[in-house]
Amino acid sequence: MAEEEQAELARRFSRDMNRGVAELAQLGYPAHFFKKMLAEHGAVEAARRLVSDPKPSYGLWRLQELSRLNASVEMWVLLPWFEPLFDQETRDRAERELRLLDVDVDRELRQLVSRLQPPA
């Protein structure tokens, strides 16, 4: 992938992460820690750090409580169009963390892709 395409994809990921944080705030979860990470590291690096942390995040637990794991960083790292932003180890770890919460990752990812992709 060309450098400019990679940069545009990273900007799209950042817009999506910030939009997601705003939507979650409306549900009563302000995601203060993740917002701070976004400001300090940018969206791609914040996602890498969050997924790589050996401790499951409070946010992941909170999203499970809200039945919104489809809004988790872990799920968005797995979206096929964001694959070039993350190495396979990060993507594998994101999937493992979701599976530990008994998420049917394949089904949830299909539904999320279907919801987010523009109609043909």
N, C-alpha and C positions, 0 to 999 in steps of 0.2 A: 504494500500500500504506500502510495506517495506521501511525503511528509505533510503536504497541505491537506490531503484527504484525512490523514490521521489527526491533524489539528482540528479540522472541522468536526470529525467524529467525537473528539474529546469535548468540543464546545457543545455539541448536541447532548452528550452525556451529562455535562454540567447543567444545561438548561433543564433536562429531565429530572435530575436530582433536586434542583432547587424548586421546581414545580411540585415534585413529590413531597418535599418538606412542607411547602405551603398547604397542600391538601391534607397532610397528616395533622397539621396544626389546627385545621378546622374540625378535625375529629377529636381534638383534645390531647393530642400528643405533639408537643412543640419540638421535639428532637434537638434540644439545645446542644448536646454533645456533638452530634453529627453536623449541625450548622457551624459550630466552631471549627470542626475538622475541615469542612468545605472552605471556610475562609482562610484557614492556615495553609492548607495543602493542595487545594483544588480538588475537583470531584474525582478524577481518576485515581490520584494518589490517596485520597481519603478512603475511597472504596477499597483499594488494595490493603491499606492499613487495617481497616475495619475487618475485612474478611480474613486477613492473616493473623489477627490477634488470637492467641490460643484460648482466651476466655470468650465464651459466647457473650455478645453484647446485650445490654439492657434493651436496646432498641429492638432487637430481634424478638426477644421475649414479649415486649410490649406490642409489637405488631401481631404476634400470634394471638395475644389477648384480644386485640381488636379485629381478629380474622382478616388481617390485611398483609399477610406475608408476601402477597403478590407485589406489594410496594417496598419490599425490603431491598437493600443494596445487593444482598446475595442473589436475589432473583433477577435483578436488572443486570448484574455482571454476566448472567447466563444468557441474556437475550442475544440471538445470533448476530444482529447487526453491531453489537458492541464487542463481539469476540476479538477483533484486532487490538482492542485496548488492554486486554488482560492475558497473561500467560496461562498455560493450561493448569499449572499448579493452583493458581488463584481461583480459576473456574471450578476445579475439582473440589477445592476446599469450600467454596460457596455452596456447591451441591451437597456436600457431606453435611454441612451445618443445617441445611434445610431438611435433609433426610432424617437427621437426628431428632427433628421436631415432628416426625411422621408426615412430612409433606410429600405428596405425590408430585415430585418435581416435574416429571414429564407432562403430566396432565395440566398442572398449573402453568407451566411454561407455554404449552400449546394455547391455553386460554388467553394468557397475557399477550402472546404474539398475535393471536386472532383479534384481540381487542385493540391493539396498538397499530397494527398495519393498516394503512389506508386501503380502501377497496380498489380492486383492479379496474 
